[in-house]
């Protein structure tokens, strides 16, 4: 898990704790999520020149790695298929096509080796050259009805999906022109090394089956890539990047659902707000990396000691907020007291010097969905009372 992008400073100033109103105002702004946040709000609009076309670079991103891994698998699969084609065309009596497939195997293996050495662009050019040339030679030798041209169609989704810089349309149009030109040439010349009609039909059937299988495999790859990206975006939108807990917006959505269920059931709902005591001092003495470790450890302790149905979030800085459905105020206070004792009795091991930690809590009841914000304010006030009374304690709001 990466370093925190929020600069922890606590809700303290030099003379003591800030008033609850000031702390609430400080927390009202969402936590920044990284350099993209700063880039999203520039002081002036900057016009960037359009980027030149470039191939996806292996290692540059998860999508790039997946793309080139897929290309490598395609190259090996195609080489294996060509071995079968050599045997097929030798059986059918077409030595030229068998020789072409032998050359194709060498080209695919060469492309695989180039990608292994990160020469991605030459590898892709080699694969393109093989498919385009193989489709033309096969179609010219035994005729258009052999179906060698089907493999050209597999380029279309790859071009459109992989190319996002406006080059897809002209490349697809160029492929279409090549496809139609090849058909016209085959119709004009006829088969240069014809096979019996039944043999051509067998080759066509095999090509149809392979293209169907390869299309399904490519579709499965793109679907998996989309699902992975969707999952990552959902995580980024709903989770705190440091602790993995729900962020503010996700907490609000989950809390609304939980409160609606509790209102139907008529069960009480409690709100637990806690704060790491003297967090600014920890950052100042041990550094922000240790401060991040503290936040992660506190998030883990809270998650371990709350129920599965409780809604836990990092609320801001060193504060955590939990909604506890079907929990009376006394039960919620008992849970807070148990967590407080667990943290106080177990210093966090950092380096050779364990750090003693304590938590302060504010607990309040939530009287329905419309009362959530007011309940957070009551819990915040109770938390301030715990701070004012000496910290490391639980107060009711």
NUVEX-543258 format. One record per residue: residue in one letter; x, y, z of N, C-alpha, C in turn. Coordinates in steps of 0.02 Angstrom, whole numbers, plus 50000, padded with zeros to 5 digits. Each point is the difference from the previous one (the first is absolute). Layout:
residues N
aXYZXYZXYZ/...
end
This chain:
residues 397
x500434994050000499575006050000500455006250000/x499845004849960500445005749990499985005050057/x500435004850001500025005050053499385004349998/x499835002950059499405004250003500105006449960/x499495001849965500025006249962499735005850040/x499734998650059499765005250044500555001750048/x500145006350009500535002050047499715000450069/x500114994950041499695000050066500285005550043/x499555003550034500245005150045499575000150062/x499494995850000499564999750058499565006150005/x499605000150052499565005750013500265003950060/x500655000750005500315003350057500385006149976/x500035005050045500475005449988500505000250057/x500415005150002500545000150050499745000250070/x499415002950011499765000950068499514994750022/x499804995449955499534994950020499524998449945/x499474996350016499534998049948499615005849972/x499864999749935499595005149969499284999050020/x499595005249999499294999350014499684995349950/x499444996950021499664995149957499815003049934/x499775006449999499795003149937500585000549952/x500595001950026500585000749957500224993249973/x499964994850042500194993449977499524997549947/x499365001350009499514997849950500125003549934/x500155006550003500145003749938500614997249966/x500514998150041500604997349970499864993449965/x499534996050028499874993549972499525000349941/x499665005649991499465000349950500264999149929/x500625001849987500284999249933500234992849991/x499874996949943500214993149988500754999449998/x500244994150017500724998950000500255000049928/x500575003249986500284999649933500214993049984/x500014998249937500164993149981500644999449960/x500385005249992500634999349965500135005849952/x500504999249958500175005449953499435001849954/x499574995249984499455001549955499545005350030/x499965000250066499575004950032500255007149987/x500665000850006500275006649987499935001849926/x500094995049957499945001449929499295001649979/x499524997850040499305001149982499785007150013/x500385003850040499815006850017500575004849988/x500235000849938500565004549986499795007250007/x500505004250013499845007150007499855003249932/x500234997049946499865002549933499944994149954/x499605000849947499924994649953500624999449957/x500264993949996500614998849961499824995749940/x500185002249941499874996249939500614995949984/x499914993350000500554995549984499964998149926/x500574999649965499984997849931499804992749996/x499684997949945499804993049993500604995550000/x499934994350033500554995250003500054996049935/x500614998549981500094996049940499784992850014/x499834996649946499794993050006500564995850028/x499844995650047500504995450026499654993650020/x500374994649995499734993550018499964999450076/x499554995850026499984998950072500674997250024/x500285003050052500664998050023499954994950056/x500354994549992499994994950050500305002650065/x499664998850056500245002350064499765006950019/x499685003649953499795006850015499365000150042/x499614994749996499384999750038499764992950002/x499494998950042499714993350003499714998149932/x499655004849968499704998549935500534998449949/x500575003850001500544998749953500304993150010/x500114998050062500284993450014499524994549976/x499365001050014499504995049979499984999549924/x500045005849966499985000149927500574996049971/x500615001350024500584996649970500034992750021/x499754998350059499954992950019499524996449953/x499455003449982499524997149953500324999149931/x500395005049977500334999449935500484994149999/x500364999050056500464994350004499624993449995/x499444999650036499604993849996499744998849930/x499795005449967499764999449931500564997449954/x500605002750009500564997949958500164992650009/x500014997750062500144992950013499444995649974/x499385002250011499424996149975500024999549924/x500145005649967500025000049927500564995449974/x500575000150034500554995649979499804992750007/x499654998350055499774993150009499504998049947/x499545004649983499514998649947500344998949933/x500535003949987500354999349936500354993349994/x500214997150056500284993249998499484995249972/x499385000750025499464995749974499865001449927/x500055006349980499885001749930500534996949954/x500624999650023500514996949958499814992849985/x499794996450051499794993049990499394999649955/x499525004750009499395000049960500165001049926/x500415005149985500135001649930500464994949967/x500434996850039500394994549971499534994349982/x499504998850042499514994649987499575001749939/x499835006649994499595002149943500405000849936/x500664999750006500425000449940500215007049980/x499985004950046500205006849984500665001650037/x500544998449967500665001250030500135007550010/x499815004449953500125007250011499675002650064/x499384997950013499665002350061500334997150063/x500244993949996500364997150056500635004150014/x500355002049947500615004050009499835006950029/x499455002949977499795006650027499874999550074/x499684994650023499864999250071500634998850040/x500514997049970500644999250035500325006950012/x499965004349949500265006850008499595003850053/x499344998850000499575003350049500194998250072/x500164993650011500214997950067500625003950022/x500485000649955500615003850017499845007350016/x499535002949963499825007150013499655000850067/x499544995550016499655000450064500484999050059/x500444995249994500494998950053500475005950006/x500175003049942500415006050003499655005750035/x499345000949987499625005250033499964998750075/x499914993750019499994998350072500665001950034/x500554998249966500655001750028500125007550005/x499775003849951500075007250002499625003150059/x499394997550012499615002650057500354998350065/x500294994050004500384998150060500565005050014/x500305002549946500545004950007499755007249999/x499335000850002499675006550002500085004049935/x500134996749945499975003249934499294999349974/x499545003750030499294998849987499795002149930/x500215005949978499795002549935500234995449943/x500644997949998500204995349947499614993450003/x499854997750060499624993750007499315000749970/x499685005750013499335001049973500015000749924/x500515003449974500085000649928500104993149969/x500384995750033500134993249975499354995949998/x499595000650051499364996450002499545002549946/x499955006649993499585002949948500234997649931/x500655000249988500274997949935499834992849986/x500064995850051499854992849990499274999049981/x499555003050038499294998949988499795002849932/x500215006149985499825003249937500284996149940/x500644998150004500314996349945499724992949994/x499904996750057499744993249999499294999849970/x499595004850020499325000449972500025000949924/x500455004349977500055001349928500264993949962/x500544996950025500304994349965499534994049999/x499684998750058499544994450003499415001049953/x499725006050000499425001449957500204999749926/x500595002549983500224999949930500164992949976/x500284995950045500214993349979499404995349990/x499534999850047499464995049994499315003349996/x499975006749996499375003349986499695003550061/x499585004949985499665004050052499564995750045/x499704994849970499544995850039500354995750052/x500665000250002500364996250052499925003250069/x499855006550002499875003350064500615002750036/x500575000449967500595002950032499875007350021/x499575003349963499875007150013499625001250065/x499704994750030499645000950062500455002950055/x500644998049998500455002150054500125007650000/x499915003249942500075007349998499475003450043/x499414996950005499455003050038500165000350075/x500444995650024500175000050071500385006350020/x500285003549951500375006250016499525005650021/x499384999849976499565005750010499885001750073/x499784995250043499905001850071500655002050034/x500554996749981500655001750031500205007249984/x499895002049937500175006949980499585005150037/x499344998750001499545004950030500105000550075/x500104994450035500055000150073500695002350023/x500524997749967500675001650024500235007049981/x499725002849946500225006549976499505005350021/x500205004550044499555005150027500195007149979/x500435000649951500255006849982499755002349931/x499444997349978499715002349938500264996849937/x500434994850007500274996849941499614993849980/x499504998150039499634993849987499645000449933/x499645005549988499595000449939500424999449937/x500545003949991500394999249939500324993149992/x500214997050056500314993449995499484994849980/x499405000450029499474995349981499815001049927/x499975006349977499835001349930500554997349954/x500625000650021500554997249960499944992449997/x499824996950055499914992850002499424997949954/x499465004050001499434998649956500205000449927/x500385005249983500235000849930500434994049979/x500454997850046500424994249986499574993749990/x499504999250043499564994249998499634999649933/x499695005749981499635000149937500464999349939/x500595003050004500484999449946500244992849992/x500114996650056500214993049997499464995649969/x499365001350019499454996249970499965001149925/x500075006349979499975001649928500574996549962/x500605000050030500574996849967499904992549995/x499734996950053499884992849999499484998349947/x499485004149996499484998749950500285000749929/x500465004749992500285001349933500494994549979/x500434997950045500524995149983499774992850006/x499554998750048499824993150013500554996650041/x499884993950025500514996550041500634998649959/x500585001950028500644998849966500254992950009/x499834996850055500194993150013499384996350027/x499514998949959499344997750023500024993150032/x499544999150048499884993650031499314997549980/x499854993650009499334997649986499495003850042/x499395000749974499485003950033499874997550071/x500014993450010499884997350067500555001950048/x500615000249975500575002050043499945007350020/x499815004249952499905007250015499455000950052/x499474995949994499455000450049500244998050069/x500424994950005500274997950065500415005750031/x500435003149959500405005650024499555005750024/x499485001449963499545005450018499664998550067/x499774993850009499684998150063500485000950059/x500614997749989500505000750054500115007450017/x500055004249949500105007150012499405003050038/x499404998149981499415002550035500024998250074/x500164993750015500024997750070500545003850039/x500595000949970500545003450035499845007450011/x499715003349950499845007050009499465001050052/x499504995450002499505000350053500334999350069/x500454995150006500334998850064500435006050021/x500385002749952500435005750016499595006350016/x499445000949965499575005850016499724999450071/x499794994050018499754999050068500545001250052/x500624997749986500555001050047500165007550007/x500015003749944500135007150003499455003750037/x499374998049988499455003250035500054998750075/x500204993950019500084998350071500565004250031/x500545000949962500555004150025499785007250012/x499655002949951499775007050008499495000650056/x499574995050007499505000250055500354999850068/x500494995650006500374999550063500375006650015/x500295003049949500355006450010499525005450024/x499405000149971499505005050020499774998850071/x499894993750019499784998550068500535001950051/x500644998749984500545002050045500025007550008/x499965003649944500015007350003499405002750039/x499424996949989499395002150036500094999050075/x500294994350019500104998650071500495005050031/x500535001749964500495004850025499695007050007/x499605001949951499685006650005499505000250058/x499644994550010499534999850055500375000650067/x500574996650005500395000450062500265007150011/x500255003149947500255006850006499455004950020/x499394998749977499455004650014499704999050068/x500104994250031499654998550062500474998850059/x500644999249989500464998050054500545005350013/x500185000550062500575004250019500644996549976/x500445003449963500574996649970500514997450051/x500035003050060500494997850049499754994150041/x499415000650030499764994950047499564994749967/x499735001549941499554995349968499295000350027/x499885004450048499325000750027499585004249952/x499355000050013499555004249960500195007350007/x499925003849945500115007250005499355003450019/x500005006650002499425003750023499384998649958/x500075000549934499424999249957499714993050004/x500444995050004499764993150005499674998750068/x500285003150051499694999450066499295002849999/x499925005849970499345003149997499504995449965/x500224996949944499554995549964499834993850040/x500514997050032499874994050040499595001750062/x500135005750031499645002050059499265001249985/x499865002949942499315001249981499614993549994/x500324995049969499674993549993499914996650068/x500515000350043499954996850066499475003450043/x499955006749996499505003650039499304998549976/x499924999149934499344998249973499784993250026/x500474995250002499834993350026499835000450074/x500405003750038499885000550072499345003550015/x499815004849959499375003550010499414995349988/x500074995549951499474995149988499964995050058/x500584998150026500024995050054499855003050068/x500075006750006499905003250064500564998950049/x500604998649975500584998850044500425006350006/x500325001050058500425006050010500644999749959/x500255005849983500635000549962500465004950036/x500624997850010500495004250035500555002349952/x500315005550017500545002849961500615000750044/x500564997649976500625000050039500525003949961/x500255005450030500525004249969500614999850045/x500574998349971500624999650040500575003649966/x500505001750040500555004149978500644997550033/x500554999649962500644997950028500295005850040/x500114998950063500265005450044500725001749982/x500155006650004500685002649989500294997649933/x499584999949948500244997549936500515004749969/x499915006550009500495004749973500694998950031/x500014998550064500644998650034500334993949970/x499604994949985500284993949969500325001649933/x499655004049959500285001949935500645004150008/x499995004650048500585004450009500604996150026/x499904995250045500554996450031500254994149957/x499544996749965500184993849965499945000449925/x499705005349974499935000749928499324997749976/x499825002449941499344998549973499924992849979/x500554996649983499954992949983499764996050060/x500265001650059499784996650061499275002050015/x499845006449987499315002150009499524996049957/x500214998549939499594995749956499924993050030/x500554997350028499964993450031499505000050058/x500005005450037499535000650056499284999949975/x499865003849948499325000249973499784993249974/x500454996549966499844993449974499874995250058/x500425000450052499914995650058499355001450036/x499825006450007499385001750034499394997749958/x500065000749935499454997649957499914992550008/x500554996350003499954992850009499704998250067/x500215003550053499734998650067499265001350004/x499785005549971499295001750000499604994749961/x500254998149941499654995249959499944993250035/x500534998150036500004993550035499515000050059/x499885005750029499595000350061499285002449988/x499845001649938499325001749983499664994149966/x499355000149997499634994549970500025000549923/x499844994549968500024999949927499505004849969/x499435001150032499505004549973500115007350016/x500505001650041500145007050015500345003449940/x499875006549992500285003849944500575004250028/x500624998549978500595003350025500335004049944/x500215006250016500325004349951500555004150031/x500485001849958500485005150021499675006749986/x499885003950053499595006049993500415006049981/x500635000050017500445005649983500615000250044/x500595000849970500615000350041500074993850042/x499995001050067500084994350047499344998050031/x499445001949971499344998450027499684994349962/x499644995850037499634994449970499285000350026/x499544998149956499295000450016499684993249986/x499594997650047499674993649992499265000750015/x499594997349956499284999650012499844992950022/x499644999450056499884993550031499254998650003/x499724996749949499294998450001499834995050056/x499385000250022499754995550052500455000250062/x500205006050019500455000850056499765005750045/x499764998550061499825005350048500615004150019/x499895005650031500555004550018500484996650049/x499734996350049500434996750049500454994849967/x499724996249952500394994949966500555003249958/x499845005549967500505003549959500565002850044/x499825002750057500515002650047500444994450026/x499704994250012500404994350023500494997749946/x499785000149937500444998249945500575005149994/x499845006450006500525005249997500494999150057/x499764998450059500444999150058500464994049990/x499734994749971500414994149987500565001649950/x499835003649946500505001949950500525004750031/x499775004750040500455004750033500514996250042/x499764995050038500454996150044500494995949959/x499774997049945500444996049958500585004349973/x499845005949976500515004449971500485002450055/x499735001950057500425002750055500484994850027/x499814993749997500404994650030500514997049952/x499985001949937500444996949951500365005349959/x500595002350022500385005049962500154997449930/x500045004649953500134998149930500754999049990/x500224994049979500724998949989500245003449936/x500415005150008500295003549943500755000550013/x500394996549961500725000050011500164996750066/x500455003150038500194997250064499625003050059/x499605005149986499645003550054499254999849987/x499644995850037499274999749991499695006850019/x499475001849964499665006350012499354998750038/x499945003250058499384999450039499465004349967/x499434997049989499455003449966499374999850043/x499595005149992499355000050032499495003049952/x499374998350011499455002749961499505003550045/x499725005349974499445003450034499374998849958/x499434999150035499384998249966499445004850017/x499565001049951499365003250011499464995549972/x499484998550039499494995349980499325003550005/x499584998949949499335003149999499514995349965/x499375000950016499474996349964499785003949938/x499774996249950499755003049939499244998849998/x499625005349997499274999450002499715000549930/x500194995349956499745000049932500495002949950/x499844998949935500445002249946500095007549999/x499485003750017500055007349998500435002850057/x500154995750048500385002250059500744998449995/x500224997349943500704997649996500495005750011/x499935005549964500485005450007499995003050070/x499395000650029499965002650068500324995250049/x499914993449988500314995050044500765000349995/x500265001149940500735000749993500245006150039/x499625005449999500185006050039499994998550075/x499504996150022499984998250072500584995550019/x500174995249957500584995750014500645004149999/x500055004949956500585004349997500075004150064/x499445002550025500015003750062500224995650058/x499754993850001500204995350053500744998449994/x500254999449939500724998749990500415005950027/x499765006049988500355005950027500014999950076/x499454997850030499984999450073500514995050024/x500084994349964500514995150019500705003149996/x500135003949947500655003349994500115005050057/x499485003850013500065005250051500094997050070/x499724994050010500054996850066500654996150009/x500455000149952500644996750009500164994649949/x499554998849952500104995149947499974992850028/x500054995249954499994992950017499384998250041/x499425002049974499374998650035499425000249952/x499424997850024499394999649959499495004850031/x499705004149957499485004750023499374999149958/x499435001350031499354999249965499765006849976/x499674999949942499735006149973499245000050000/
end
